């Protein structure tokens, strides 16, 4: 595989395909495999560089699913998408192994290789790309502790440590991208600060992924303190702002709208 900067020029759109009944953002629209495959193909037509297929919701408070259930959800979708650019959103080594054998290029691990000790070896052995994401604790508990002295530098220090861990375990550094984990154990203000101060993360020298799409901080910023999601327009605004501050991959649900906005923003930059 080519190094990640060549494969994913700035900006690249990652389309979200949640093969789950309970994701916060799309709440089951792609739970049926045929629907998931159709959504993925549409996203690729609309300008996604890759589609991120996931079988386990990581919304705040969620419990996780068994290996068998996660495989049952994602394998038929990955089989149908053979030959298309796919990333697998999983923390489980066995799910990643199956996905990579079916042609996935990238492993998107929200635990940054802390969830399953075997995952790093699977990624290194396959020569796959990997996204390492920051999260406090696990989805079940992550919103219980949102205290940071300096959120941007603490997230960067965590990702620096995970980057070194991955490289020491045999993953090529030029195959790694980093993600501050918008919404994973952070307050509304901290989520915006992480994008405002993206330079702190960029200083680690790796491409940055931002997934602000439809997250509740957007709805809360717009005045609904109980919001659990954000609108498409708000998501597009966040994606453009993140891109202008240096993000490379924008992980989004609304691919056409985001791709159009990024094309305009890129022409101006
Ligand atoms: N956000 C979610 C899931 N995976 N991966 C990365 N790298 N970055 C993110 O910000 C990120 C992620 C949560 O969003 P979504 O997939 O829409 O919801 P759910 O986890 O409920 O399926």
Boltz pocket constraint, residues with backbone or C-beta under 6 A from the ligand:
constraints:
  - pocket:
      binder: B
      contacts: [[A, 16], [A, 18], [A, 20], [A, 22], [A, 23], [A, 24], [A, 25], [A, 26], [A, 54], [A, 56], [A, 57], [A, 58], [A, 59], [A, 89], [A, 108], [A, 109], [A, 110], [A, 131], [A, 133], [A, 179], [A, 181], [A, 182], [A, 209], [A, 210], [A, 211], [A, 212], [A, 213], [A, 251]]
      max_distance: 6.0
